Amino acid sequence: MSTSRPIVVGIDFTPSSRVALAQAVRLGGQMRVPVKAIHVIETLAAVHLSDEMSAFQVQVTASLIDEAKHTWKSFREHAGAPDVAMHIEINSPVAAMSYYCKQEHAQLLVVGTRGTGTEKGAGTVAASCARRSPCDVLLIEEAYGPKKFETVLACVDFSETSKRAVEQALRVAAGDGAKVHVAYVFSPPWNKVKPKAGLPESTEAFRTAYAAALTERVRTFCEDGLKAEASWAKPTYHAFAADKHGKGIAEFAKVIGADLIVLGTRGASNIHDMLLGSTAEHVIRDAGRNVWAVRPKA
């Protein structure tokens, strides 16, 4: 990523966004890039400022802006970000943050996974940011705090975007001294069509060899163009079977104690998954970990 493009952090004044701000400041200092905050006021009365708005609506909007500015002063102090300025928009949160990132040529958008809603897992706004942002998105789990990442899981599917995810995981390892795991999740072909007794694919030895061959392919894929970085970070490579890729990644992240999952976003076969990909969607929603969603090249 460019060292001149800023990090943008979304602020809704929840504890989750305070941790996101602190983590953004930590990363900004490490990468030597500025951090810019954005707070979005979402009200039906203030979607468009026009002559048709009543005096009462204007007063409510002004009051919300003043309140946000006042809250921001103490909020950024508690997050260890006294010098970060906050931009305020009146719009839908996802649209406003996406546009602001594009306008500022941001390289990363950082948001807390838990907003003001009651959803389990990543909130609607956080997941939508990962789907619509023009840049990479880092979703921060409040429980992990704004500390260095210790164990990073990079997920590959042998696409160019997943190569970028591995590259980003190695950058994190270089900055934080983190342990890196690289994993490929596959759907076992023998689960779809049960092999007949006596065939090689019906044996445990064949299945072990199959996973070992895929693991070697993961290593070759990662070291192609990234051999120096991989040689320094010494990632551990994995290939394992799971019926559902997203669920498999989330469960494996728990097994290895990963505090950050890095994965690429990509197009898929239906409208819901068109900008994200079903695997990434499930990981973001269910993993309960920090997630770095890497965008494809424009």
ChimeraX commands (.cxc) that place a marker at each C-alpha (Angstrom):
marker #1 position 0.00,0.00,0.00 radius 0.5
marker #1 position 1.07,3.56,-0.62 radius 0.5
marker #1 position 2.71,5.28,2.31 radius 0.5
marker #1 position 1.11,8.64,1.48 radius 0.5
marker #1 position -2.57,7.71,1.53 radius 0.5
marker #1 position -4.42,8.17,4.84 radius 0.5
marker #1 position -6.26,5.77,7.10 radius 0.5
marker #1 position -9.92,6.68,7.65 radius 0.5
marker #1 position -11.73,5.55,10.79 radius 0.5
marker #1 position -15.50,5.52,11.24 radius 0.5
marker #1 position -16.75,6.94,14.55 radius 0.5
marker #1 position -20.16,6.35,16.12 radius 0.5
marker #1 position -19.01,6.97,19.73 radius 0.5
marker #1 position -19.51,3.33,20.77 radius 0.5
marker #1 position -16.79,1.47,22.71 radius 0.5
marker #1 position -16.14,-0.53,19.54 radius 0.5
marker #1 position -15.35,2.60,17.53 radius 0.5
marker #1 position -13.08,3.87,20.33 radius 0.5
marker #1 position -10.98,0.73,19.97 radius 0.5
marker #1 position -11.09,1.16,16.18 radius 0.5
marker #1 position -9.78,4.72,16.54 radius 0.5
marker #1 position -6.96,3.66,18.84 radius 0.5
marker #1 position -5.99,0.83,16.48 radius 0.5
marker #1 position -6.11,3.20,13.48 radius 0.5
marker #1 position -3.77,5.62,15.27 radius 0.5
marker #1 position -1.41,2.77,16.16 radius 0.5
marker #1 position -1.29,1.59,12.54 radius 0.5
marker #1 position -1.02,5.12,11.22 radius 0.5
marker #1 position 2.04,5.73,13.38 radius 0.5
marker #1 position 3.56,2.45,12.28 radius 0.5
marker #1 position 2.91,3.17,8.58 radius 0.5
marker #1 position 3.68,6.88,8.91 radius 0.5
marker #1 position 0.39,7.99,7.36 radius 0.5
marker #1 position -2.24,10.45,8.65 radius 0.5
marker #1 position -5.44,9.26,10.32 radius 0.5
marker #1 position -8.75,10.96,9.54 radius 0.5
marker #1 position -12.02,10.32,11.39 radius 0.5
marker #1 position -15.55,10.57,10.05 radius 0.5
marker #1 position -18.82,10.67,11.99 radius 0.5
marker #1 position -22.08,10.27,10.11 radius 0.5
marker #1 position -25.36,11.69,11.36 radius 0.5
marker #1 position -28.17,9.62,10.00 radius 0.5
marker #1 position -31.58,11.27,10.34 radius 0.5
marker #1 position -34.60,11.16,8.08 radius 0.5
marker #1 position -34.97,14.87,8.64 radius 0.5
marker #1 position -31.47,15.62,7.41 radius 0.5
marker #1 position -30.88,13.40,4.41 radius 0.5
marker #1 position -30.87,16.43,2.11 radius 0.5
marker #1 position -30.44,19.98,3.33 radius 0.5
marker #1 position -32.95,21.93,1.26 radius 0.5
marker #1 position -35.27,24.91,1.44 radius 0.5
marker #1 position -38.11,22.53,2.28 radius 0.5
marker #1 position -36.65,21.69,5.67 radius 0.5
marker #1 position -38.50,23.28,8.49 radius 0.5
marker #1 position -36.77,25.52,11.00 radius 0.5
marker #1 position -37.20,22.74,13.55 radius 0.5
marker #1 position -35.38,20.25,11.34 radius 0.5
marker #1 position -32.50,22.66,10.82 radius 0.5
marker #1 position -32.30,23.19,14.57 radius 0.5
marker #1 position -32.23,19.44,15.26 radius 0.5
marker #1 position -29.46,18.93,12.69 radius 0.5
marker #1 position -27.37,21.75,14.12 radius 0.5
marker #1 position -27.86,20.37,17.61 radius 0.5
marker #1 position -26.69,16.90,16.54 radius 0.5
marker #1 position -23.59,18.36,14.91 radius 0.5
marker #1 position -22.74,20.42,18.00 radius 0.5
marker #1 position -23.25,17.41,20.25 radius 0.5
marker #1 position -20.96,15.29,18.06 radius 0.5
marker #1 position -18.23,17.94,18.14 radius 0.5
marker #1 position -18.48,18.21,21.93 radius 0.5
marker #1 position -18.42,14.42,22.44 radius 0.5
marker #1 position -15.48,14.05,20.08 radius 0.5
marker #1 position -13.14,16.10,22.29 radius 0.5
marker #1 position -13.21,13.67,25.20 radius 0.5
marker #1 position -13.71,10.59,22.99 radius 0.5
marker #1 position -10.46,11.06,21.08 radius 0.5
marker #1 position -8.55,11.80,24.30 radius 0.5
marker #1 position -9.65,8.47,25.80 radius 0.5
marker #1 position -8.64,6.69,22.58 radius 0.5
marker #1 position -5.18,8.26,22.64 radius 0.5
marker #1 position -5.86,10.28,19.50 radius 0.5
marker #1 position -5.79,13.93,20.62 radius 0.5
marker #1 position -4.58,15.24,17.26 radius 0.5
marker #1 position -7.06,13.45,14.98 radius 0.5
marker #1 position -9.64,15.71,13.35 radius 0.5
marker #1 position -13.18,14.50,12.69 radius 0.5
marker #1 position -15.23,15.17,9.59 radius 0.5
marker #1 position -19.03,15.15,10.01 radius 0.5
marker #1 position -21.46,14.11,7.29 radius 0.5
marker #1 position -25.24,13.91,7.14 radius 0.5
marker #1 position -26.04,10.84,5.08 radius 0.5
marker #1 position -26.38,7.09,5.35 radius 0.5
marker #1 position -23.28,5.81,7.19 radius 0.5
marker #1 position -22.00,3.36,4.58 radius 0.5
marker #1 position -22.49,5.72,1.64 radius 0.5
marker #1 position -20.85,8.62,3.49 radius 0.5
marker #1 position -17.82,6.61,4.65 radius 0.5
marker #1 position -17.33,5.05,1.22 radius 0.5
marker #1 position -17.49,8.43,-0.49 radius 0.5
marker #1 position -15.15,10.03,2.05 radius 0.5
marker #1 position -12.60,7.24,1.56 radius 0.5
marker #1 position -12.75,7.76,-2.18 radius 0.5
marker #1 position -12.48,11.53,-1.81 radius 0.5
marker #1 position -9.45,11.23,0.51 radius 0.5
marker #1 position -7.82,8.43,-1.54 radius 0.5
marker #1 position -7.71,6.36,1.64 radius 0.5
marker #1 position -5.78,3.12,1.68 radius 0.5
marker #1 position -7.70,1.69,4.63 radius 0.5
marker #1 position -11.05,2.17,6.37 radius 0.5
marker #1 position -11.13,1.07,10.02 radius 0.5
marker #1 position -14.49,0.47,11.71 radius 0.5
marker #1 position -15.65,-1.30,14.84 radius 0.5
marker #1 position -17.62,-4.48,14.26 radius 0.5
marker #1 position -20.20,-3.56,16.89 radius 0.5
marker #1 position -22.23,-0.46,16.25 radius 0.5
marker #1 position -25.28,0.87,18.04 radius 0.5
marker #1 position -27.42,-2.09,16.94 radius 0.5
marker #1 position -28.01,-5.40,18.69 radius 0.5
marker #1 position -26.80,-7.79,15.97 radius 0.5
marker #1 position -24.70,-10.79,16.90 radius 0.5
marker #1 position -21.39,-10.82,15.09 radius 0.5
marker #1 position -20.38,-7.97,12.84 radius 0.5
marker #1 position -23.06,-5.31,12.61 radius 0.5
marker #1 position -24.87,-4.39,9.43 radius 0.5
marker #1 position -22.91,-1.18,8.88 radius 0.5
marker #1 position -19.53,-2.89,9.40 radius 0.5
marker #1 position -20.34,-5.71,6.98 radius 0.5
marker #1 position -21.72,-3.27,4.43 radius 0.5
marker #1 position -18.55,-1.17,4.62 radius 0.5
marker #1 position -16.51,-4.24,3.72 radius 0.5
marker #1 position -18.84,-4.79,0.78 radius 0.5
marker #1 position -18.93,-1.24,-0.56 radius 0.5
marker #1 position -15.73,0.52,0.48 radius 0.5
marker #1 position -13.38,1.53,-2.36 radius 0.5
marker #1 position -10.38,0.54,-0.22 radius 0.5
marker #1 position -9.37,-2.23,2.17 radius 0.5
marker #1 position -11.43,-2.44,5.36 radius 0.5
marker #1 position -10.23,-3.43,8.83 radius 0.5
marker #1 position -13.05,-4.54,11.12 radius 0.5
marker #1 position -12.08,-4.25,14.76 radius 0.5
marker #1 position -13.41,-6.50,17.51 radius 0.5
marker #1 position -13.64,-4.56,20.75 radius 0.5
marker #1 position -12.62,-7.58,22.87 radius 0.5
marker #1 position -9.11,-7.64,21.40 radius 0.5
marker #1 position -8.33,-4.00,22.14 radius 0.5
marker #1 position -5.95,-1.72,20.22 radius 0.5
marker #1 position -2.88,-3.89,20.77 radius 0.5
marker #1 position -0.40,-5.41,18.35 radius 0.5
marker #1 position -1.60,-8.38,16.34 radius 0.5
marker #1 position 0.01,-11.59,17.55 radius 0.5
marker #1 position -1.36,-14.38,15.33 radius 0.5
marker #1 position -2.54,-13.67,11.79 radius 0.5
marker #1 position -4.49,-16.05,9.58 radius 0.5
marker #1 position -4.32,-15.32,5.84 radius 0.5
marker #1 position -6.87,-17.13,3.69 radius 0.5
marker #1 position -6.12,-18.08,0.08 radius 0.5
marker #1 position -8.14,-19.41,-2.83 radius 0.5
marker #1 position -5.31,-19.06,-5.39 radius 0.5
marker #1 position -6.72,-15.83,-6.79 radius 0.5
marker #1 position -4.66,-12.67,-7.25 radius 0.5
marker #1 position -6.70,-10.95,-4.54 radius 0.5
marker #1 position -5.85,-13.68,-2.05 radius 0.5
marker #1 position -2.17,-13.19,-3.00 radius 0.5
marker #1 position -2.64,-9.56,-1.93 radius 0.5
marker #1 position -4.17,-10.84,1.33 radius 0.5
marker #1 position -1.04,-12.90,2.01 radius 0.5
marker #1 position 1.10,-9.87,1.22 radius 0.5
marker #1 position -0.89,-7.79,3.70 radius 0.5
marker #1 position -0.60,-10.49,6.37 radius 0.5
marker #1 position 3.18,-10.48,5.90 radius 0.5
marker #1 position 3.20,-6.68,6.28 radius 0.5
marker #1 position 1.38,-7.02,9.58 radius 0.5
marker #1 position 3.89,-9.64,10.67 radius 0.5
marker #1 position 6.74,-7.28,9.79 radius 0.5
marker #1 position 5.21,-4.43,11.78 radius 0.5
marker #1 position 3.96,-6.33,14.81 radius 0.5
marker #1 position 6.20,-9.39,14.91 radius 0.5
marker #1 position 3.14,-11.59,14.48 radius 0.5
marker #1 position 3.03,-15.31,13.70 radius 0.5
marker #1 position 1.47,-15.96,10.29 radius 0.5
marker #1 position -0.64,-18.92,9.21 radius 0.5
marker #1 position -1.78,-19.29,5.60 radius 0.5
marker #1 position -4.72,-21.59,4.96 radius 0.5
marker #1 position -6.67,-22.98,2.04 radius 0.5
marker #1 position -10.06,-24.53,2.77 radius 0.5
marker #1 position -11.30,-27.15,0.33 radius 0.5
marker #1 position -14.51,-29.10,-0.09 radius 0.5
marker #1 position -13.60,-32.81,0.01 radius 0.5
marker #1 position -14.57,-34.34,-3.36 radius 0.5
marker #1 position -15.14,-37.69,-1.67 radius 0.5
marker #1 position -17.96,-36.15,0.36 radius 0.5
marker #1 position -19.89,-35.34,-2.82 radius 0.5
marker #1 position -19.60,-38.73,-4.46 radius 0.5
marker #1 position -18.86,-41.50,-2.01 radius 0.5
marker #1 position -15.99,-43.57,-3.43 radius 0.5
marker #1 position -16.37,-47.32,-3.73 radius 0.5
marker #1 position -14.50,-49.54,-1.32 radius 0.5
marker #1 position -11.07,-50.41,-2.62 radius 0.5
marker #1 position -10.56,-47.20,-4.55 radius 0.5
marker #1 position -7.59,-45.05,-3.44 radius 0.5
marker #1 position -9.78,-42.05,-2.54 radius 0.5
marker #1 position -11.65,-44.16,-0.01 radius 0.5
marker #1 position -8.55,-44.56,2.16 radius 0.5
marker #1 position -7.30,-42.26,4.88 radius 0.5
marker #1 position -3.80,-42.39,3.40 radius 0.5
marker #1 position -5.08,-40.93,0.12 radius 0.5
marker #1 position -6.93,-38.14,1.90 radius 0.5
marker #1 position -3.86,-37.27,3.94 radius 0.5
marker #1 position -1.74,-37.16,0.78 radius 0.5
marker #1 position -4.39,-35.05,-0.94 radius 0.5
marker #1 position -4.27,-32.43,1.84 radius 0.5
marker #1 position -0.46,-32.54,1.86 radius 0.5
marker #1 position -0.35,-31.86,-1.90 radius 0.5
marker #1 position -2.69,-28.89,-1.48 radius 0.5
marker #1 position -0.57,-27.59,1.41 radius 0.5
marker #1 position 2.48,-27.67,-0.85 radius 0.5
marker #1 position 0.52,-25.80,-3.51 radius 0.5
marker #1 position -0.33,-23.13,-0.91 radius 0.5
marker #1 position 3.36,-22.74,-0.06 radius 0.5
marker #1 position 4.34,-22.45,-3.74 radius 0.5
marker #1 position 1.54,-19.95,-4.39 radius 0.5
marker #1 position 2.57,-17.73,-1.47 radius 0.5
marker #1 position 6.27,-17.78,-2.20 radius 0.5
marker #1 position 5.78,-16.86,-5.85 radius 0.5
marker #1 position 6.78,-13.18,-5.80 radius 0.5
marker #1 position 6.86,-13.05,-2.00 radius 0.5
marker #1 position 9.74,-15.42,-1.27 radius 0.5
marker #1 position 11.86,-12.88,0.62 radius 0.5
marker #1 position 8.94,-11.80,2.84 radius 0.5
marker #1 position 7.85,-15.39,3.42 radius 0.5
marker #1 position 11.41,-16.43,4.22 radius 0.5
marker #1 position 11.56,-13.78,6.94 radius 0.5
marker #1 position 8.08,-14.36,8.41 radius 0.5
marker #1 position 8.23,-18.17,8.12 radius 0.5
marker #1 position 4.45,-18.72,7.71 radius 0.5
marker #1 position 2.87,-22.04,8.57 radius 0.5
marker #1 position 0.89,-23.42,5.63 radius 0.5
marker #1 position -2.33,-25.40,5.90 radius 0.5
marker #1 position -4.93,-27.07,3.70 radius 0.5
marker #1 position -7.92,-28.54,5.42 radius 0.5
marker #1 position -11.35,-29.85,4.54 radius 0.5
marker #1 position -14.61,-28.14,5.48 radius 0.5
marker #1 position -18.11,-28.39,4.06 radius 0.5
marker #1 position -18.56,-24.62,4.38 radius 0.5
marker #1 position -15.55,-22.43,3.71 radius 0.5
marker #1 position -16.57,-19.47,5.87 radius 0.5
marker #1 position -17.41,-21.66,8.84 radius 0.5
marker #1 position -14.22,-23.64,8.38 radius 0.5
marker #1 position -12.08,-20.49,8.44 radius 0.5
marker #1 position -13.84,-19.16,11.54 radius 0.5
marker #1 position -13.35,-22.44,13.40 radius 0.5
marker #1 position -9.70,-22.76,12.34 radius 0.5
marker #1 position -9.03,-19.18,13.50 radius 0.5
marker #1 position -10.23,-20.22,16.96 radius 0.5
marker #1 position -8.05,-23.34,16.96 radius 0.5
marker #1 position -4.84,-21.40,16.25 radius 0.5
marker #1 position -5.86,-18.42,18.41 radius 0.5
marker #1 position -5.76,-15.91,15.55 radius 0.5
marker #1 position -6.56,-12.33,16.52 radius 0.5
marker #1 position -6.62,-11.17,12.88 radius 0.5
marker #1 position -8.01,-12.83,9.75 radius 0.5
marker #1 position -6.88,-11.42,6.41 radius 0.5
marker #1 position -8.81,-12.42,3.32 radius 0.5
marker #1 position -9.58,-11.14,-0.12 radius 0.5
marker #1 position -13.00,-10.02,-1.25 radius 0.5
marker #1 position -14.21,-11.02,-4.68 radius 0.5
marker #1 position -17.19,-11.31,-6.97 radius 0.5
marker #1 position -19.51,-14.30,-6.76 radius 0.5
marker #1 position -22.56,-15.75,-8.40 radius 0.5
marker #1 position -25.44,-13.74,-7.01 radius 0.5
marker #1 position -26.30,-10.12,-6.32 radius 0.5
marker #1 position -25.87,-10.38,-2.53 radius 0.5
marker #1 position -22.32,-11.67,-2.92 radius 0.5
marker #1 position -21.39,-9.65,-6.00 radius 0.5
marker #1 position -19.05,-7.22,-4.24 radius 0.5
marker #1 position -17.82,-9.36,-1.37 radius 0.5
marker #1 position -18.03,-13.12,-1.83 radius 0.5
marker #1 position -19.95,-15.54,0.35 radius 0.5
marker #1 position -16.89,-16.87,2.19 radius 0.5
marker #1 position -15.74,-13.40,3.23 radius 0.5
marker #1 position -19.32,-12.49,4.16 radius 0.5
marker #1 position -19.58,-15.44,6.55 radius 0.5
marker #1 position -16.16,-14.86,8.11 radius 0.5
marker #1 position -16.90,-11.17,8.72 radius 0.5
marker #1 position -20.25,-11.99,10.27 radius 0.5
marker #1 position -19.37,-15.03,12.38 radius 0.5
marker #1 position -15.63,-15.21,13.16 radius 0.5
marker #1 position -15.60,-12.92,16.20 radius 0.5
marker #1 position -12.09,-11.82,15.23 radius 0.5
marker #1 position -10.52,-8.72,13.75 radius 0.5
marker #1 position -10.89,-9.04,9.97 radius 0.5
marker #1 position -8.84,-7.28,7.29 radius 0.5
marker #1 position -10.81,-7.40,4.03 radius 0.5
marker #1 position -8.52,-6.85,1.04 radius 0.5
marker #1 position -10.08,-5.42,-2.09 radius 0.5
marker #1 position -9.24,-6.62,-5.60 radius 0.5
marker #1 position -7.11,-4.32,-7.70 radius 0.5
marker #1 position -9.25,-1.70,-9.44 radius 0.5
marker link #1:1,2 radius 0.2
marker link #1:2,3 radius 0.2
marker link #1:3,4 radius 0.2
marker link #1:4,5 radius 0.2
marker link #1:5,6 radius 0.2
marker link #1:6,7 radius 0.2
marker link #1:7,8 radius 0.2
marker link #1:8,9 radius 0.2
marker link #1:9,10 radius 0.2
marker link #1:10,11 radius 0.2
marker link #1:11,12 radius 0.2
marker link #1:12,13 radius 0.2
marker link #1:13,14 radius 0.2
marker link #1:14,15 radius 0.2
marker link #1:15,16 radius 0.2
marker link #1:16,17 radius 0.2
marker link #1:17,18 radius 0.2
marker link #1:18,19 radius 0.2
marker link #1:19,20 radius 0.2
marker link #1:20,21 radius 0.2
marker link #1:21,22 radius 0.2
marker link #1:22,23 radius 0.2
marker link #1:23,24 radius 0.2
marker link #1:24,25 radius 0.2
marker link #1:25,26 radius 0.2
marker link #1:26,27 radius 0.2
marker link #1:27,28 radius 0.2
marker link #1:28,29 radius 0.2
marker link #1:29,30 radius 0.2
marker link #1:30,31 radius 0.2
marker link #1:31,32 radius 0.2
marker link #1:32,33 radius 0.2
marker link #1:33,34 radius 0.2
marker link #1:34,35 radius 0.2
marker link #1:35,36 radius 0.2
marker link #1:36,37 radius 0.2
marker link #1:37,38 radius 0.2
marker link #1:38,39 radius 0.2
marker link #1:39,40 radius 0.2
marker link #1:40,41 radius 0.2
marker link #1:41,42 radius 0.2
marker link #1:42,43 radius 0.2
marker link #1:43,44 radius 0.2
marker link #1:44,45 radius 0.2
marker link #1:45,46 radius 0.2
marker link #1:46,47 radius 0.2
marker link #1:47,48 radius 0.2
marker link #1:48,49 radius 0.2
marker link #1:49,50 radius 0.2
marker link #1:50,51 radius 0.2
marker link #1:51,52 radius 0.2
marker link #1:52,53 radius 0.2
marker link #1:53,54 radius 0.2
marker link #1:54,55 radius 0.2
marker link #1:55,56 radius 0.2
marker link #1:56,57 radius 0.2
marker link #1:57,58 radius 0.2
marker link #1:58,59 radius 0.2
marker link #1:59,60 radius 0.2
marker link #1:60,61 radius 0.2
marker link #1:61,62 radius 0.2
marker link #1:62,63 radius 0.2
marker link #1:63,64 radius 0.2
marker link #1:64,65 radius 0.2
marker link #1:65,66 radius 0.2
marker link #1:66,67 radius 0.2
marker link #1:67,68 radius 0.2
marker link #1:68,69 radius 0.2
marker link #1:69,70 radius 0.2
marker link #1:70,71 radius 0.2
marker link #1:71,72 radius 0.2
marker link #1:72,73 radius 0.2
marker link #1:73,74 radius 0.2
marker link #1:74,75 radius 0.2
marker link #1:75,76 radius 0.2
marker link #1:76,77 radius 0.2
marker link #1:77,78 radius 0.2
marker link #1:78,79 radius 0.2
marker link #1:79,80 radius 0.2
marker link #1:80,81 radius 0.2
marker link #1:81,82 radius 0.2
marker link #1:82,83 radius 0.2
marker link #1:83,84 radius 0.2
marker link #1:84,85 radius 0.2
marker link #1:85,86 radius 0.2
marker link #1:86,87 radius 0.2
marker link #1:87,88 radius 0.2
marker link #1:88,89 radius 0.2
marker link #1:89,90 radius 0.2
marker link #1:90,91 radius 0.2
marker link #1:91,92 radius 0.2
marker link #1:92,93 radius 0.2
marker link #1:93,94 radius 0.2
marker link #1:94,95 radius 0.2
marker link #1:95,96 radius 0.2
marker link #1:96,97 radius 0.2
marker link #1:97,98 radius 0.2
marker link #1:98,99 radius 0.2
marker link #1:99,100 radius 0.2
marker link #1:100,101 radius 0.2
marker link #1:101,102 radius 0.2
marker link #1:102,103 radius 0.2
marker link #1:103,104 radius 0.2
marker link #1:104,105 radius 0.2
marker link #1:105,106 radius 0.2
marker link #1:106,107 radius 0.2
marker link #1:107,108 radius 0.2
marker link #1:108,109 radius 0.2
marker link #1:109,110 radius 0.2
marker link #1:110,111 radius 0.2
marker link #1:111,112 radius 0.2
marker link #1:112,113 radius 0.2
marker link #1:113,114 radius 0.2
marker link #1:114,115 radius 0.2
marker link #1:115,116 radius 0.2
marker link #1:116,117 radius 0.2
marker link #1:117,118 radius 0.2
marker link #1:118,119 radius 0.2
marker link #1:119,120 radius 0.2
marker link #1:120,121 radius 0.2
marker link #1:121,122 radius 0.2
marker link #1:122,123 radius 0.2
marker link #1:123,124 radius 0.2
marker link #1:124,125 radius 0.2
marker link #1:125,126 radius 0.2
marker link #1:126,127 radius 0.2
marker link #1:127,128 radius 0.2
marker link #1:128,129 radius 0.2
marker link #1:129,130 radius 0.2
marker link #1:130,131 radius 0.2
marker link #1:131,132 radius 0.2
marker link #1:132,133 radius 0.2
marker link #1:133,134 radius 0.2
marker link #1:134,135 radius 0.2
marker link #1:135,136 radius 0.2
marker link #1:136,137 radius 0.2
marker link #1:137,138 radius 0.2
marker link #1:138,139 radius 0.2
marker link #1:139,140 radius 0.2
marker link #1:140,141 radius 0.2
marker link #1:141,142 radius 0.2
marker link #1:142,143 radius 0.2
marker link #1:143,144 radius 0.2
marker link #1:144,145 radius 0.2
marker link #1:145,146 radius 0.2
marker link #1:146,147 radius 0.2
marker link #1:147,148 radius 0.2
marker link #1:148,149 radius 0.2
marker link #1:149,150 radius 0.2
marker link #1:150,151 radius 0.2
marker link #1:151,152 radius 0.2
marker link #1:152,153 radius 0.2
marker link #1:153,154 radius 0.2
marker link #1:154,155 radius 0.2
marker link #1:155,156 radius 0.2
marker link #1:156,157 radius 0.2
marker link #1:157,158 radius 0.2
marker link #1:158,159 radius 0.2
marker link #1:159,160 radius 0.2
marker link #1:160,161 radius 0.2
marker link #1:161,162 radius 0.2
marker link #1:162,163 radius 0.2
marker link #1:163,164 radius 0.2
marker link #1:164,165 radius 0.2
marker link #1:165,166 radius 0.2
marker link #1:166,167 radius 0.2
marker link #1:167,168 radius 0.2
marker link #1:168,169 radius 0.2
marker link #1:169,170 radius 0.2
marker link #1:170,171 radius 0.2
marker link #1:171,172 radius 0.2
marker link #1:172,173 radius 0.2
marker link #1:173,174 radius 0.2
marker link #1:174,175 radius 0.2
marker link #1:175,176 radius 0.2
marker link #1:176,177 radius 0.2
marker link #1:177,178 radius 0.2
marker link #1:178,179 radius 0.2
marker link #1:179,180 radius 0.2
marker link #1:180,181 radius 0.2
marker link #1:181,182 radius 0.2
marker link #1:182,183 radius 0.2
marker link #1:183,184 radius 0.2
marker link #1:184,185 radius 0.2
marker link #1:185,186 radius 0.2
marker link #1:186,187 radius 0.2
marker link #1:187,188 radius 0.2
marker link #1:188,189 radius 0.2
marker link #1:189,190 radius 0.2
marker link #1:190,191 radius 0.2
marker link #1:191,192 radius 0.2
marker link #1:192,193 radius 0.2
marker link #1:193,194 radius 0.2
marker link #1:194,195 radius 0.2
marker link #1:195,196 radius 0.2
marker link #1:196,197 radius 0.2
marker link #1:197,198 radius 0.2
marker link #1:198,199 radius 0.2
marker link #1:199,200 radius 0.2
marker link #1:200,201 radius 0.2
marker link #1:201,202 radius 0.2
marker link #1:202,203 radius 0.2
marker link #1:203,204 radius 0.2
marker link #1:204,205 radius 0.2
marker link #1:205,206 radius 0.2
marker link #1:206,207 radius 0.2
marker link #1:207,208 radius 0.2
marker link #1:208,209 radius 0.2
marker link #1:209,210 radius 0.2
marker link #1:210,211 radius 0.2
marker link #1:211,212 radius 0.2
marker link #1:212,213 radius 0.2
marker link #1:213,214 radius 0.2
marker link #1:214,215 radius 0.2
marker link #1:215,216 radius 0.2
marker link #1:216,217 radius 0.2
marker link #1:217,218 radius 0.2
marker link #1:218,219 radius 0.2
marker link #1:219,220 radius 0.2
marker link #1:220,221 radius 0.2
marker link #1:221,222 radius 0.2
marker link #1:222,223 radius 0.2
marker link #1:223,224 radius 0.2
marker link #1:224,225 radius 0.2
marker link #1:225,226 radius 0.2
marker link #1:226,227 radius 0.2
marker link #1:227,228 radius 0.2
marker link #1:228,229 radius 0.2
marker link #1:229,230 radius 0.2
marker link #1:230,231 radius 0.2
marker link #1:231,232 radius 0.2
marker link #1:232,233 radius 0.2
marker link #1:233,234 radius 0.2
marker link #1:234,235 radius 0.2
marker link #1:235,236 radius 0.2
marker link #1:236,237 radius 0.2
marker link #1:237,238 radius 0.2
marker link #1:238,239 radius 0.2
marker link #1:239,240 radius 0.2
marker link #1:240,241 radius 0.2
marker link #1:241,242 radius 0.2
marker link #1:242,243 radius 0.2
marker link #1:243,244 radius 0.2
marker link #1:244,245 radius 0.2
marker link #1:245,246 radius 0.2
marker link #1:246,247 radius 0.2
marker link #1:247,248 radius 0.2
marker link #1:248,249 radius 0.2
marker link #1:249,250 radius 0.2
marker link #1:250,251 radius 0.2
marker link #1:251,252 radius 0.2
marker link #1:252,253 radius 0.2
marker link #1:253,254 radius 0.2
marker link #1:254,255 radius 0.2
marker link #1:255,256 radius 0.2
marker link #1:256,257 radius 0.2
marker link #1:257,258 radius 0.2
marker link #1:258,259 radius 0.2
marker link #1:259,260 radius 0.2
marker link #1:260,261 radius 0.2
marker link #1:261,262 radius 0.2
marker link #1:262,263 radius 0.2
marker link #1:263,264 radius 0.2
marker link #1:264,265 radius 0.2
marker link #1:265,266 radius 0.2
marker link #1:266,267 radius 0.2
marker link #1:267,268 radius 0.2
marker link #1:268,269 radius 0.2
marker link #1:269,270 radius 0.2
marker link #1:270,271 radius 0.2
marker link #1:271,272 radius 0.2
marker link #1:272,273 radius 0.2
marker link #1:273,274 radius 0.2
marker link #1:274,275 radius 0.2
marker link #1:275,276 radius 0.2
marker link #1:276,277 radius 0.2
marker link #1:277,278 radius 0.2
marker link #1:278,279 radius 0.2
marker link #1:279,280 radius 0.2
marker link #1:280,281 radius 0.2
marker link #1:281,282 radius 0.2
marker link #1:282,283 radius 0.2
marker link #1:283,284 radius 0.2
marker link #1:284,285 radius 0.2
marker link #1:285,286 radius 0.2
marker link #1:286,287 radius 0.2
marker link #1:287,288 radius 0.2
marker link #1:288,289 radius 0.2
marker link #1:289,290 radius 0.2
marker link #1:290,291 radius 0.2
marker link #1:291,292 radius 0.2
marker link #1:292,293 radius 0.2
marker link #1:293,294 radius 0.2
marker link #1:294,295 radius 0.2
marker link #1:295,296 radius 0.2
marker link #1:296,297 radius 0.2
marker link #1:297,298 radius 0.2
view
